[in-house]
């Protein structure tokens, strides 16, 4: 049976609500609390309906949270970089990235370390992830595109690592500015 535009719209809205509920539950209670049963209850649908929208189950839902988080992260770091003078672009991007992770620790965790159906560093990588990476790529120096790609990946890994360590309270908050200075010194023009 072919779906009508109205059915597609309802499914899209339901999927959006699932992602919102997953993000909200994870931020409040942690990822172990995010189950298909819990999500179905939160949005008022049956588990089979959620599986029809997300056949990959929880991993696919985490993937949808990662894609949505990447879209939101890209907007945050792009806005910060746009407001900054050219010589402060990398610093603004780093600060915005870390601030996004502070405000969205569960989403940041999903983006950096959780199992999902999202393909990273491949031809199948979603556009939202590519857009975020393009901003990192554009902010680092390098002698050629390959060198910049490597530096952008290492910057990405550094930011993920710093944000995860900060979220688990393993870093000294008094050194926040110094850490940003160090990241900028490592990845900026040199």
N, C-alpha and C positions, 0 to 999 in steps of 0.2 A: 504494500500500500504506500503510495507516494505521500510525502508529507506536504502539507499546505504551508504557505508563508506564515500563517498564524501559528501552526504547530511548531514551526522552526523558531519563531519568535518566543513561544512559551518555553521551548527546550533551552534556548539561549539564556533566557531569564532564569530558569531553574539552575542551569550550570553556573551562572554568575552568583546566585544565592549559595550554591554549594561551596564555591571558592571563598566567598565572604565568610560563611559559617566555619569552614576549615581554618581559615586564617584567624578568626576570632577565638575559636576554641583553643587553637595552638598557642596564641598569644596569652590567653588567660590561664590555661592548664597544662600546656606542653603538648607535643606531638603524640605521645602515647594515648591521650584522650580523644584524638581524632580517629574515629572509626566510622565505617559506613552506617552502622546502626545509629550512632550518635548524630551524624550529619542528616540522615533521613528524618530523625525526630526533630532536629533543629529547623528544618525547612518544611516539614509537614508532608513528606512524600514517603512512599515505601522504599525499602532497600532495593527491590528489583528495578524500580524506576531509576534510582541512582546508578545501578549497574548498567542500565540501558544507555544512560548518558555517558558513563565512565566505565566502559567494559574492562579497562585495566585496573579497576578498583582503586584502592587507596593510593597506589603509586601514581596512577593517572591523575588523581585529584591533587596530590602533592605537585605533580608536573604542572597542573593548571595554576596552582599557587605560585610556583616558580616563574612561570611566564608572566602572570599578573604582577608579581613582585619585580621582575626585570623591567617591565613597562614603567612601573612607578619609580624604580631606582633610576632608570634612564632619564625620566622627566626631572627628577630631583638634581641629578648631577649635571644635566644639560643646563638647567636654569642657573645653577651655581656657577658653572663655567662661563656662561653667557654674561653674567653680571660682573665677572672678574676682569681686570686688565689682563692683557696677553701674558705678561710675565707672572701673573698670579693664578693662571688657569689651572695648573696642576694642583696647587695647594687647595683651591676652591673645590675641585673635583674630589680630592682625597677627603677633605673635611665633610663634604656633602655625603659621600659614600658612608663614612663612619657614623655620621649622624643618622642616616637612613637605617643603618644596622642597629643603632641604639634604640630608635623609635619602633623598630619592627624586628625584635630579636628572633621570633619564631620563623618569620619569612626569611630572614637572613640565614638562619640555620638550614632551612629547606634549600635555599639557593646555593649553599656552600657544601652541604654534606649528606643530604638525605637521598635515599633511593627514590627514583622517579622514572617515568617513561620519557623524559626529555633528553634529547641527544645534544651533547656538548661537543664542540670542536669537530663538527662533521658537516657534510652537505645538508643534513637534515636538521641542523640547529635552527630553532625558531627565530624569526625576524626580531622579536623582542630581545632575545639574548645577544644577537648580532649587533643590535643598535647600542646596547650597553657596552659591549666590547669595543665597538668602533670609537666610542668616546674615550675609552682608556687608551686605545691605540693612537688616537689623535693627540693625546696629551703627553705622550712620552717621546723622548728623543731616541734616535738610532741612525746608524749610517745608511741603512736601506730598509725596505719594507719588512723583510724577514727579521732583521734585528729589532725593529720596532714591535713586531708581533710577539717575539720572545719576551721583550721587556714588558709589553702590555700583559701577557700571561703571568709573568712574575709579579707585576703590580697587582693584578687581580688576586693572585694567591696570597700576596702579602696583606691586602685589605681584608680578604676573607678571614685569614688567620688572626689578624689583629681584632677584627670584630667578634670572632668566636671567643678569643681569649678575654676580651673585655666583657662580653656577655656572661662569661662564667666567673667574672671577678678575679681574674688571674693577673691583671695588670694594674700598676699603680696609677690611679687617676691624676696624680700630681704631675705625671710625665706625659700627659696627652699631647700637649703642644710640642714637646720635644720629639715625640714619636712622629707626628706629622712633619716636623722639620726634617727628620731623618729620611722619611719616605720621599719627600720632595727632593732632598739632596741625592738620593739614590737613583731616582727615575727622571729627574729633570735634565735640562741641558748641562753638559759637563765636559 
